[in-house]
Amino acid sequence: MPISSSSSHSSGIPNVVSIAGIDPSGGAGVFADIKTFSALGAYGCGIVAALTAQNTRGVTGVHTPPVEFLRLQIDTLFNDVALHACKIGMLGNAGIVATVADRLSHWQAANVVLDPVMTAKSGDPLLDRNAIATLREALFPLASIITPNLPESSLLLGERMPETLREMRRAAERLRDMLPATLERWVLLKGGHLSGSESVDLLFDGEHMIALSARRIDTPNTHGTGCTLSSAIAALLPQADSSNPVEISVRAAHSYLQNAIANAGRLRVGHGHGPVHHFHAVWAKPEDPLSSH
């Protein structure tokens, strides 16, 4: 008998799946998601929706699997493992988007965190332009929360990118209008592309606009920040013991990401935009006695 998804779990350790692309450098995509799940106390699973030839400096190629094989990956996993949350990242094209939406609807996936990945940190495209409408129409209705950055919000809304906090608020409202009106669904609009000493993200459920501010950290090592934030939310949602699990999870994920960025300098990966430090709270620091073992 198939084991369906569930928003609750008895073991205390939730099973969380990432449906996204593979970044060989490990800074973004499925590899980064599973690191994040693990760091935050969840068991990570991964479904490969795309392969990239990528490093910290750019993307040189993208390959997507046949939709029949993607469907087989999803059905085989969901038929066996009770999944308590699902993070969706890079999907590549409209066929992949439609297939993911169809199977998640079939399995009634719980706690779907949708990061509408469209471009890499280097600016290389990761989603076909003709897939944006499919993303909005097929996947948005399944998402508990969507987490676009400002350039992604511009593409989703078909208008110029917000340049002020006021314009961000309006964009968050318009994005929320794209989600089911009668259900508790959230938008987390990330404001990292605005200037200023602080970065402000806006969390909005249609009624309450919550500003999450953080000191801007001067570092080139920000590869995979969007993947890390959305996967942190997915890992924390099924663990949140609260009447408002989304806000609690987003606040905790936001704090986790800031610390991961602040500790990114401990890593030496590549010559471009390096990754954040997913295991900053777990791995020994250089001055720790255990670090030499």
C-alpha positions as CSV (number, residue, x, y, z in Angstrom):
1,M,0.0,0.0,0.0
2,P,1.4,3.5,-0.9
3,I,2.6,5.6,2.0
4,S,1.2,9.1,1.4
5,S,2.7,12.4,2.5
6,S,1.9,13.7,5.9
7,S,2.3,17.0,7.7
8,S,2.9,15.2,11.0
9,H,5.4,12.6,12.1
10,S,5.9,10.4,15.2
11,S,9.6,9.9,15.1
12,G,10.6,13.5,15.8
13,I,12.8,13.5,12.7
14,P,10.9,14.6,9.6
15,N,11.6,13.3,6.1
16,V,12.0,16.2,3.7
17,V,12.6,16.0,-0.1
18,S,14.2,18.5,-2.5
19,I,13.1,18.5,-6.1
20,A,15.6,20.6,-7.8
21,G,18.8,20.7,-9.9
22,I,22.2,19.4,-9.2
23,D,25.1,21.9,-8.8
24,P,28.4,19.9,-8.9
25,S,30.1,22.6,-6.7
26,G,27.6,21.8,-3.9
27,G,26.7,25.4,-3.2
28,A,23.2,25.3,-4.5
29,G,20.5,22.9,-5.6
30,V,19.8,19.4,-4.2
31,F,23.3,19.0,-2.6
32,A,22.9,22.3,-0.7
33,D,19.3,21.5,0.2
34,I,20.3,18.1,1.7
35,K,23.1,19.8,3.7
36,T,20.6,22.2,5.1
37,F,18.0,19.6,5.9
38,S,20.7,17.6,7.8
39,A,22.0,20.7,9.7
40,L,18.5,21.5,10.9
41,G,17.5,18.0,12.1
42,A,15.6,16.6,9.1
43,Y,16.3,13.5,7.0
44,G,17.0,14.6,3.5
45,C,15.8,13.0,0.2
46,G,16.5,14.3,-3.3
47,I,14.8,14.1,-6.7
48,V,16.8,15.3,-9.6
49,A,14.9,17.7,-11.9
50,A,17.9,19.0,-13.8
51,L,21.7,18.5,-14.1
52,T,24.0,21.5,-14.5
53,A,27.6,21.9,-15.5
54,Q,28.3,24.6,-12.9
55,N,31.0,26.0,-10.5
56,T,31.2,29.0,-8.4
57,R,31.8,31.2,-11.4
58,G,29.0,30.2,-13.7
59,V,26.9,27.7,-15.5
60,T,28.2,26.1,-18.7
61,G,25.4,23.6,-19.5
62,V,22.0,22.3,-18.4
63,H,20.5,18.9,-19.0
64,T,17.0,17.9,-17.9
65,P,15.9,14.3,-17.5
66,P,13.0,12.9,-19.6
67,V,9.7,13.7,-17.9
68,E,8.9,10.0,-17.7
69,F,11.9,9.4,-15.6
70,L,11.2,12.4,-13.4
71,R,7.7,11.0,-12.8
72,L,9.2,7.6,-11.9
73,Q,11.6,9.2,-9.4
74,I,8.7,11.1,-7.7
75,D,6.3,8.1,-7.6
76,T,8.9,5.6,-6.5
77,L,10.0,7.8,-3.5
78,F,6.5,8.9,-2.5
79,N,5.2,5.4,-2.7
80,D,7.7,4.3,0.0
81,V,8.6,7.3,2.2
82,A,6.2,9.4,4.2
83,L,7.4,12.9,3.4
84,H,6.6,15.7,5.7
85,A,7.8,18.6,3.5
86,C,8.8,19.3,0.0
87,K,11.2,22.0,-1.3
88,I,11.0,22.8,-5.0
89,G,13.9,24.5,-6.7
90,M,15.3,24.6,-10.3
91,L,12.9,22.9,-12.7
92,G,14.3,24.0,-16.0
93,N,11.3,23.9,-18.4
94,A,7.6,23.8,-18.7
95,G,7.4,20.0,-19.1
96,I,9.3,19.5,-15.8
97,V,7.2,22.0,-14.0
98,A,3.9,20.4,-15.2
99,T,5.2,16.9,-14.2
100,V,6.2,18.0,-10.7
101,A,2.9,19.7,-10.2
102,D,0.9,16.7,-11.4
103,R,2.7,14.2,-9.2
104,L,2.7,16.4,-6.1
105,S,-1.0,17.0,-6.5
106,H,-1.5,13.2,-6.9
107,W,0.4,12.5,-3.7
108,Q,-1.1,15.4,-1.8
109,A,2.3,16.7,-0.8
110,A,2.5,18.6,2.5
111,N,4.4,21.7,3.4
112,V,5.4,22.6,-0.2
113,V,8.1,25.4,-0.2
114,L,8.5,26.7,-3.7
115,D,11.6,28.6,-4.6
116,P,11.0,29.8,-8.2
117,V,14.6,29.5,-9.4
118,M,15.1,31.3,-12.7
119,T,18.7,32.5,-12.8
120,A,21.9,31.4,-11.1
121,K,24.0,33.8,-9.0
122,S,26.2,34.3,-12.1
123,G,23.1,35.5,-14.0
124,D,22.9,32.4,-16.2
125,P,19.3,31.4,-16.9
126,L,17.9,28.3,-15.2
127,L,14.3,28.3,-16.3
128,D,12.9,28.7,-19.8
129,R,10.9,32.0,-20.1
130,N,8.0,30.0,-21.5
131,A,7.8,28.0,-18.3
132,I,6.9,30.9,-16.1
133,A,3.2,30.8,-16.8
134,T,3.2,27.0,-16.1
135,L,4.9,27.7,-12.8
136,R,2.3,30.2,-11.8
137,E,-0.7,28.1,-13.0
138,A,0.3,24.6,-12.0
139,L,2.6,24.9,-9.0
140,F,1.5,28.1,-7.2
141,P,-1.8,26.5,-6.1
142,L,0.1,23.7,-4.4
143,A,2.6,25.8,-2.5
144,S,2.4,26.6,1.2
145,I,4.9,29.4,0.7
146,I,6.8,30.9,-2.3
147,T,10.2,32.5,-1.9
148,P,11.1,34.7,-4.9
149,N,13.8,37.2,-4.9
150,L,13.3,40.6,-6.5
151,P,14.4,39.7,-10.1
152,E,12.2,36.6,-9.9
153,S,9.3,38.7,-8.7
154,S,9.7,41.0,-11.7
155,L,9.5,38.0,-14.1
156,L,6.5,36.5,-12.3
157,L,4.6,39.8,-12.2
158,G,5.7,40.9,-15.7
159,E,6.9,44.3,-14.4
160,R,10.1,46.1,-13.5
161,M,12.0,45.0,-10.4
162,P,11.1,46.7,-7.1
163,E,13.6,49.4,-6.2
164,T,12.2,50.5,-2.8
165,L,10.7,48.9,0.2
166,R,7.4,50.4,-0.7
167,E,7.5,48.8,-4.1
168,M,8.5,45.5,-2.5
169,R,5.4,45.7,-0.3
170,R,3.2,46.2,-3.4
171,A,5.0,43.3,-5.2
172,A,4.4,41.0,-2.2
173,E,0.7,41.9,-2.3
174,R,0.4,41.1,-6.0
175,L,2.3,37.8,-5.6
176,R,0.0,36.8,-2.8
177,D,-2.9,37.5,-5.2
178,M,-1.6,34.7,-7.4
179,L,-2.0,32.1,-4.6
180,P,-5.3,30.5,-3.5
181,A,-7.3,33.2,-1.7
182,T,-9.2,30.9,0.7
183,L,-6.2,29.1,2.1
184,E,-3.4,30.0,4.4
185,R,-0.6,30.6,1.9
186,W,2.4,32.8,2.2
187,V,4.9,34.9,0.2
188,L,8.4,35.5,1.3
189,L,9.8,38.2,-1.0
190,K,13.6,38.5,-0.5
191,G,15.0,42.0,-0.7
192,G,18.7,41.2,-1.0
193,H,19.0,43.0,-4.3
194,L,18.1,46.4,-2.8
195,S,20.9,48.6,-1.6
196,G,21.6,49.6,2.0
197,S,23.3,48.4,5.1
198,E,20.4,46.1,5.9
199,S,18.7,43.5,3.8
200,V,14.9,43.3,4.3
201,D,12.7,40.3,3.4
202,L,8.9,40.6,3.5
203,L,6.7,37.7,4.7
204,F,3.0,38.2,3.8
205,D,-0.1,36.0,4.1
206,G,-2.6,38.4,2.6
207,E,-3.3,40.2,5.9
208,H,0.0,40.5,7.9
209,M,3.1,42.0,6.4
210,I,6.1,41.0,8.4
211,A,9.5,42.6,7.8
212,L,12.6,40.5,8.5
213,S,15.7,42.7,8.6
214,A,19.4,41.6,8.8
215,R,22.7,43.4,8.7
216,R,24.1,43.1,5.2
217,I,27.3,41.0,5.3
218,D,30.2,42.0,3.1
219,T,31.2,38.7,1.5
220,P,31.4,37.3,-2.1
221,N,30.3,33.9,-0.7
222,T,26.6,34.0,-1.3
223,H,26.2,31.2,-3.8
224,G,23.0,29.2,-3.0
225,T,21.5,31.6,-0.5
226,G,18.0,31.2,-1.9
227,C,18.2,27.4,-2.0
228,T,19.5,27.4,1.5
229,L,16.7,29.6,2.9
230,S,13.9,27.8,1.2
231,S,15.3,24.3,2.2
232,A,15.7,25.6,5.8
233,I,12.0,26.6,5.8
234,A,11.1,23.1,4.5
235,A,13.2,21.4,7.1
236,L,11.7,23.5,10.0
237,L,8.0,23.6,9.0
238,P,7.2,20.0,10.1
239,Q,9.1,20.5,13.3
240,A,7.4,23.8,14.3
241,D,5.3,23.4,17.4
242,S,3.2,26.5,17.1
243,S,-0.1,27.9,16.0
244,N,1.8,29.8,13.4
245,P,4.4,27.4,12.0
246,V,5.2,29.3,8.8
247,E,6.2,32.5,10.6
248,I,8.2,30.6,13.3
249,S,9.9,28.5,10.6
250,V,10.8,31.5,8.4
251,R,12.2,33.5,11.3
252,A,14.4,30.5,12.3
253,A,15.5,29.8,8.7
254,H,16.3,33.5,8.3
255,S,18.6,33.4,11.3
256,Y,20.2,30.1,10.2
257,L,21.0,31.7,6.7
258,Q,22.5,34.8,8.2
259,N,24.9,32.7,10.4
260,A,25.7,30.5,7.3
261,I,26.7,33.6,5.4
262,A,28.6,35.1,8.3
263,N,30.7,31.9,8.5
264,A,31.1,31.3,4.8
265,G,34.7,32.6,5.0
266,R,35.7,29.5,6.8
267,L,35.3,27.6,3.6
268,R,37.6,27.7,0.6
269,V,35.5,26.6,-2.4
270,G,36.2,27.9,-5.9
271,H,37.3,31.3,-7.2
272,G,33.9,33.0,-7.7
273,H,30.8,33.3,-5.5
274,G,31.6,30.7,-2.8
275,P,28.9,28.7,-0.9
276,V,27.5,29.6,2.5
277,H,28.5,27.4,5.4
278,H,25.6,25.0,5.9
279,F,27.3,23.2,8.9
280,H,28.6,26.4,10.6
281,A,27.0,25.2,13.9
282,V,28.2,21.6,13.6
283,W,31.8,21.6,12.3
284,A,34.6,22.5,14.6
285,K,36.2,25.8,14.2
286,P,40.0,26.0,13.4
287,E,40.8,27.0,17.0
288,D,38.8,24.0,18.4
289,P,41.0,21.1,19.6
290,L,38.9,18.6,17.6
291,S,39.5,20.5,14.3
292,S,42.9,18.9,13.9
293,H,41.5,15.3,13.9
